[in-house]
Amino acid sequence: MKSLEMIAEELGFSDTSSTPTYQIKFVPEYRKYCEDNVCGNYDKLPTCPPGCGTFEQLRDKVMAYETAFVMKTLWTVEDFQDSKAFKEMKFQHNKITKELVRQAGEQGLVGHMITAGPTADTSCISAYCIDVSELAKTCNMEYFCGDNKVAFFSVFCYTAK
């Protein structure tokens, strides 16, 4: 049986870590970024607010599991104003997140996936109001990665049997 870390490395994640879900810091005020429609998906996708549920409902989904497996990809950015490039990076990050969760499921590990950006079937880490910079710190990961670099994070919550 492959570990999540091994699967993640094979898929191309730059860093991973596990932490108990109770160590995740939630900031309900972050929902304002969704309501301000920063990403353009508010009230458009059922996986985005308000359709995805309240902050409390999403937090409770996370807290129903014991462990959060946190995944990070690191990207070089030429132009921070290039929204098309950012969408593609998030798409690729979410694609390998989904593949990790699929492979984990093949090994009998079932849980709950949170992606870097919203998809047709998953809510993003922002909708959950997770403080990603604190999560990175908890997991000993770099959040601010320097000039021309951007990191995307996703989470797979699970309870080991």
VEXGUTI-36258 format. One record per residue (C-alpha): residue in three letters; x, y, z. Coordinates in pm, 1 decimal. Layout:
<rs>
res = Ala&x = X&y = Y&z = Z
...
</rs>
This chain:
<rs>
res = Met&x = 0.0&y = 0.0&z = 0.0
res = Lys&x = 139.7&y = 338.9&z = -102.2
res = Ser&x = 143.8&y = 620.7&z = 150.5
res = Leu&x = -27.6&y = 949.5&z = 70.9
res = Glu&x = 315.6&y = 1112.3&z = 73.2
res = Met&x = 444.0&y = 869.9&z = -189.6
res = Ile&x = 139.0&y = 920.7&z = -411.3
res = Ala&x = 170.5&y = 1297.8&z = -373.8
res = Glu&x = 538.3&y = 1293.3&z = -468.6
res = Glu&x = 466.0&y = 1083.2&z = -778.0
res = Leu&x = 189.3&y = 1326.1&z = -880.6
res = Gly&x = 416.1&y = 1628.7&z = -852.6
res = Phe&x = 322.1&y = 1803.9&z = -530.3
res = Ser&x = 612.4&y = 2013.4&z = -404.7
res = Asp&x = 532.4&y = 1961.4&z = -36.9
res = Thr&x = 289.3&y = 1768.9&z = 183.0
res = Ser&x = 218.1&y = 1729.8&z = 550.3
res = Ser&x = -43.8&y = 1588.2&z = 783.7
res = Thr&x = -199.0&y = 1761.4&z = 1081.4
res = Pro&x = -492.2&y = 1687.1&z = 1309.5
res = Thr&x = -801.7&y = 1867.4&z = 1184.3
res = Tyr&x = -845.1&y = 2034.7&z = 1523.0
res = Gln&x = -529.5&y = 2235.8&z = 1446.0
res = Ile&x = -686.3&y = 2400.5&z = 1140.9
res = Lys&x = -765.0&y = 2764.9&z = 1201.2
res = Phe&x = -1092.4&y = 2885.6&z = 1053.9
res = Val&x = -1167.5&y = 3255.0&z = 1007.6
res = Pro&x = -1539.4&y = 3308.8&z = 938.3
res = Glu&x = -1469.2&y = 3665.1&z = 824.2
res = Tyr&x = -1289.6&y = 3521.4&z = 517.7
res = Arg&x = -1631.6&y = 3440.5&z = 371.4
res = Lys&x = -1640.0&y = 3811.9&z = 279.7
res = Tyr&x = -1392.8&y = 3737.4&z = -2.5
res = Cys&x = -1645.3&y = 3498.3&z = -150.8
res = Glu&x = -1929.1&y = 3743.9&z = -101.7
res = Asp&x = -1720.3&y = 4016.1&z = -269.9
res = Asn&x = -1698.0&y = 3771.7&z = -563.8
res = Val&x = -1319.7&y = 3801.8&z = -590.0
res = Cys&x = -1296.8&y = 3484.9&z = -802.8
res = Gly&x = -1616.6&y = 3548.0&z = -996.9
res = Asn&x = -1795.2&y = 3228.2&z = -890.9
res = Tyr&x = -2010.5&y = 3351.9&z = -601.7
res = Asp&x = -2366.9&y = 3227.0&z = -644.8
res = Lys&x = -2272.5&y = 3078.0&z = -982.9
res = Leu&x = -2136.8&y = 2735.5&z = -888.8
res = Pro&x = -2320.8&y = 2510.8&z = -642.2
res = Thr&x = -1980.7&y = 2441.4&z = -480.8
res = Cys&x = -1937.3&y = 2812.3&z = -402.5
res = Pro&x = -2120.1&y = 3023.1&z = -146.3
res = Pro&x = -2398.3&y = 3055.7&z = -80.0
res = Gly&x = -2492.4&y = 2722.3&z = -244.2
res = Cys&x = -2214.8&y = 2517.5&z = -81.0
res = Gly&x = -2343.6&y = 2584.7&z = 269.5
res = Thr&x = -2260.7&y = 2807.9&z = 558.9
res = Phe&x = -1916.7&y = 2846.2&z = 708.3
res = Glu&x = -2032.9&y = 2635.9&z = 1004.5
res = Gln&x = -2155.5&y = 2354.1&z = 780.4
res = Leu&x = -1826.1&y = 2343.2&z = 590.9
res = Arg&x = -1620.9&y = 2358.6&z = 911.5
res = Asp&x = -1824.7&y = 2067.8&z = 1050.9
res = Lys&x = -1743.6&y = 1861.6&z = 738.0
res = Val&x = -1372.4&y = 1908.8&z = 809.2
res = Met&x = -1406.6&y = 1840.1&z = 1179.7
res = Ala&x = -1586.4&y = 1511.0&z = 1110.2
res = Tyr&x = -1241.7&y = 1370.9&z = 1022.7
res = Glu&x = -929.5&y = 1328.6&z = 1234.7
res = Thr&x = -650.8&y = 1413.7&z = 992.0
res = Ala&x = -588.4&y = 1674.2&z = 725.6
res = Phe&x = -338.2&y = 1581.5&z = 455.6
res = Val&x = -220.5&y = 1914.4&z = 316.8
res = Met&x = -79.0&y = 1936.4&z = -35.6
res = Lys&x = 111.1&y = 2219.4&z = -199.8
res = Thr&x = 225.5&y = 2292.7&z = -551.8
res = Leu&x = 473.3&y = 2567.3&z = -632.8
res = Trp&x = 461.0&y = 2760.6&z = -958.4
res = Thr&x = 677.0&y = 3017.4&z = -1131.6
res = Val&x = 476.1&y = 3319.8&z = -1240.2
res = Glu&x = 576.7&y = 3555.4&z = -1518.9
res = Asp&x = 292.2&y = 3803.5&z = -1471.5
res = Phe&x = 85.8&y = 3819.6&z = -1151.8
res = Gln&x = -190.5&y = 3994.9&z = -1347.4
res = Asp&x = -233.2&y = 3699.6&z = -1586.6
res = Ser&x = -558.6&y = 3550.8&z = -1455.4
res = Lys&x = -566.8&y = 3290.8&z = -1733.9
res = Ala&x = -229.1&y = 3152.1&z = -1620.3
res = Phe&x = -346.8&y = 3142.1&z = -1257.3
res = Lys&x = -663.7&y = 2955.1&z = -1353.9
res = Glu&x = -454.0&y = 2698.9&z = -1541.3
res = Met&x = -221.1&y = 2653.4&z = -1242.3
res = Lys&x = -519.1&y = 2601.0&z = -1010.7
res = Phe&x = -674.1&y = 2362.3&z = -1262.0
res = Gln&x = -354.9&y = 2152.3&z = -1271.2
res = His&x = -322.5&y = 2163.1&z = -891.6
res = Asn&x = -684.6&y = 2052.2&z = -848.1
res = Lys&x = -640.8&y = 1781.2&z = -1111.0
res = Ile&x = -358.3&y = 1612.8&z = -920.3
res = Thr&x = -544.9&y = 1664.1&z = -591.4
res = Lys&x = -839.6&y = 1470.8&z = -735.1
res = Glu&x = -603.3&y = 1199.8&z = -858.9
res = Leu&x = -447.1&y = 1163.4&z = -514.6
res = Val&x = -792.6&y = 1128.4&z = -358.1
res = Arg&x = -891.0&y = 874.3&z = -625.6
res = Gln&x = -580.7&y = 664.8&z = -554.9
res = Ala&x = -636.1&y = 694.9&z = -179.1
res = Gly&x = -988.7&y = 563.5&z = -233.8
res = Glu&x = -853.9&y = 264.6&z = -425.9
res = Gln&x = -659.9&y = 181.4&z = -111.3
res = Gly&x = -971.2&y = 209.7&z = 104.8
res = Leu&x = -901.0&y = 556.1&z = 242.7
res = Val&x = -1216.7&y = 764.3&z = 218.3
res = Gly&x = -1242.0&y = 1126.5&z = 314.3
res = His&x = -1329.7&y = 1478.0&z = 211.3
res = Met&x = -1144.5&y = 1685.5&z = -48.4
res = Ile&x = -1096.7&y = 2063.2&z = -43.8
res = Thr&x = -941.9&y = 2214.0&z = -355.2
res = Ala&x = -738.0&y = 2525.9&z = -429.2
res = Gly&x = -1012.4&y = 2671.0&z = -646.7
res = Pro&x = -1374.8&y = 2569.8&z = -687.6
res = Thr&x = -1459.2&y = 2288.9&z = -925.9
res = Ala&x = -1787.2&y = 2142.6&z = -1045.7
res = Asp&x = -1787.5&y = 1899.3&z = -751.8
res = Thr&x = -1565.1&y = 2048.4&z = -479.2
res = Ser&x = -1556.0&y = 2368.7&z = -281.8
res = Cys&x = -1235.9&y = 2563.4&z = -251.3
res = Ile&x = -1028.9&y = 2625.0&z = 57.5
res = Ser&x = -1151.8&y = 2987.9&z = 64.5
res = Ala&x = -1517.4&y = 2883.3&z = 93.6
res = Tyr&x = -1419.6&y = 2684.9&z = 404.0
res = Cys&x = -1265.3&y = 3000.6&z = 553.9
res = Ile&x = -943.0&y = 2813.5&z = 628.8
res = Asp&x = -651.2&y = 3038.1&z = 715.7
res = Val&x = -407.7&y = 2891.9&z = 464.3
res = Ser&x = -106.6&y = 3088.7&z = 587.8
res = Glu&x = -161.7&y = 2947.8&z = 938.4
res = Leu&x = -220.2&y = 2600.1&z = 795.4
res = Ala&x = 110.1&y = 2625.4&z = 608.1
res = Lys&x = 283.6&y = 2735.7&z = 927.9
res = Thr&x = 127.9&y = 2447.1&z = 1122.8
res = Cys&x = 253.8&y = 2208.2&z = 853.1
res = Asn&x = 603.8&y = 2364.7&z = 835.4
res = Met&x = 544.7&y = 2473.0&z = 475.7
res = Glu&x = 637.4&y = 2799.3&z = 310.3
res = Tyr&x = 334.7&y = 3010.8&z = 224.3
res = Phe&x = 512.1&y = 3311.8&z = 73.3
res = Cys&x = 758.2&y = 3156.6&z = -167.3
res = Gly&x = 955.3&y = 3452.7&z = -296.8
res = Asp&x = 973.5&y = 3647.7&z = -619.2
res = Asn&x = 783.7&y = 3509.6&z = -917.1
res = Lys&x = 654.6&y = 3213.0&z = -716.8
res = Val&x = 304.7&y = 3122.5&z = -606.6
res = Ala&x = 185.7&y = 2825.8&z = -403.4
res = Phe&x = -152.6&y = 2656.1&z = -415.5
res = Phe&x = -284.2&y = 2438.8&z = -132.8
res = Ser&x = -548.1&y = 2168.9&z = -105.9
res = Val&x = -657.1&y = 1939.5&z = 175.7
res = Phe&x = -773.6&y = 1580.3&z = 201.4
res = Cys&x = -947.0&y = 1514.0&z = 534.3
res = Tyr&x = -974.6&y = 1154.0&z = 647.4
res = Thr&x = -993.2&y = 926.3&z = 947.9
res = Ala&x = -762.6&y = 623.6&z = 950.9
res = Lys&x = -927.6&y = 290.3&z = 1016.6
</rs>
